[in-house]
Amino acid sequence: MNICNLIGWVGMILFLVNYFAVSNKKIDPAGKLYNSIQIIAATAIAISLLPIKAWPTIVLEGFFIGIGFMAIFKKTKS
């Protein structure tokens, strides 16, 4: 397994753990923790996709990253 695959696996696991935590009301889906984990997970997955140039999915992960940052910024302002 190369480093990009490992990074992708970590991102995927973070996404799943985060989704499980929100679904079971363990963390606030509008909170900084949830969105921070989403940003890290999306970044990891995007990095893992760069070598194969999976641009549609990389762009999708970019939107997840942007939405996460917007949510954190919005939460910080309130």
C-alpha positions as CSV (number, residue, x, y, z in Angstrom):
1,M,0.0,0.0,0.0
2,N,1.4,3.4,-1.0
3,I,1.2,6.6,1.1
4,C,-1.7,8.0,-1.0
5,N,-3.8,4.9,-0.5
6,L,-3.1,5.0,3.3
7,I,-4.1,8.7,3.4
8,G,-7.3,7.8,1.5
9,W,-8.1,5.0,4.0
10,V,-7.7,7.4,6.9
11,G,-10.0,9.9,5.2
12,M,-12.6,7.3,4.5
13,I,-12.5,6.0,8.1
14,L,-12.8,9.6,9.4
15,F,-15.9,10.2,7.3
16,L,-17.5,7.0,8.5
17,V,-16.7,7.6,12.2
18,N,-17.9,11.2,11.9
19,Y,-21.2,10.1,10.2
20,F,-21.7,7.4,12.9
21,A,-21.1,10.0,15.7
22,V,-23.6,12.4,14.2
23,S,-26.2,9.7,13.5
24,N,-26.0,8.5,17.1
25,K,-26.1,12.1,18.5
26,K,-22.6,11.9,19.9
27,I,-21.5,15.2,18.2
28,D,-23.3,18.3,17.0
29,P,-23.6,18.3,13.2
30,A,-23.3,22.1,13.2
31,G,-20.4,22.1,15.6
32,K,-16.7,22.8,15.0
33,L,-15.6,19.2,15.8
34,Y,-17.9,17.7,13.1
35,N,-16.8,20.2,10.5
36,S,-13.1,20.0,11.4
37,I,-13.2,16.2,11.0
38,Q,-15.0,16.6,7.7
39,I,-12.4,19.0,6.4
40,I,-9.6,16.6,7.4
41,A,-11.3,13.6,5.9
42,A,-12.1,15.4,2.6
43,T,-8.6,16.7,2.4
44,A,-7.2,13.2,2.9
45,I,-9.5,11.7,0.3
46,A,-8.6,14.5,-2.2
47,I,-4.9,13.9,-1.7
48,S,-5.3,10.2,-2.2
49,L,-7.0,10.9,-5.6
50,L,-4.4,13.2,-7.0
51,P,-2.2,10.5,-8.5
52,I,-5.0,9.0,-10.5
53,K,-6.3,12.5,-11.4
54,A,-9.9,11.7,-10.4
55,W,-10.9,15.4,-10.9
56,P,-14.7,15.1,-10.5
57,T,-14.2,13.6,-7.0
58,I,-11.3,15.9,-6.1
59,V,-13.6,18.9,-6.9
60,L,-16.4,17.3,-4.8
61,E,-14.0,16.9,-1.9
62,G,-13.0,20.6,-2.4
63,F,-16.6,21.6,-2.0
64,F,-16.8,19.5,1.2
65,I,-13.7,21.3,2.5
66,G,-15.1,24.8,1.6
67,I,-18.5,24.0,3.2
68,G,-16.7,22.8,6.3
69,F,-14.7,26.0,6.6
70,M,-17.8,28.2,6.0
71,A,-19.6,26.3,8.8
72,I,-16.7,26.8,11.2
73,F,-16.4,30.5,10.3
74,K,-20.2,31.0,10.7
75,K,-20.1,29.2,14.1
76,T,-17.1,31.3,15.2
77,K,-18.9,34.6,14.4
78,S,-22.0,33.6,16.4
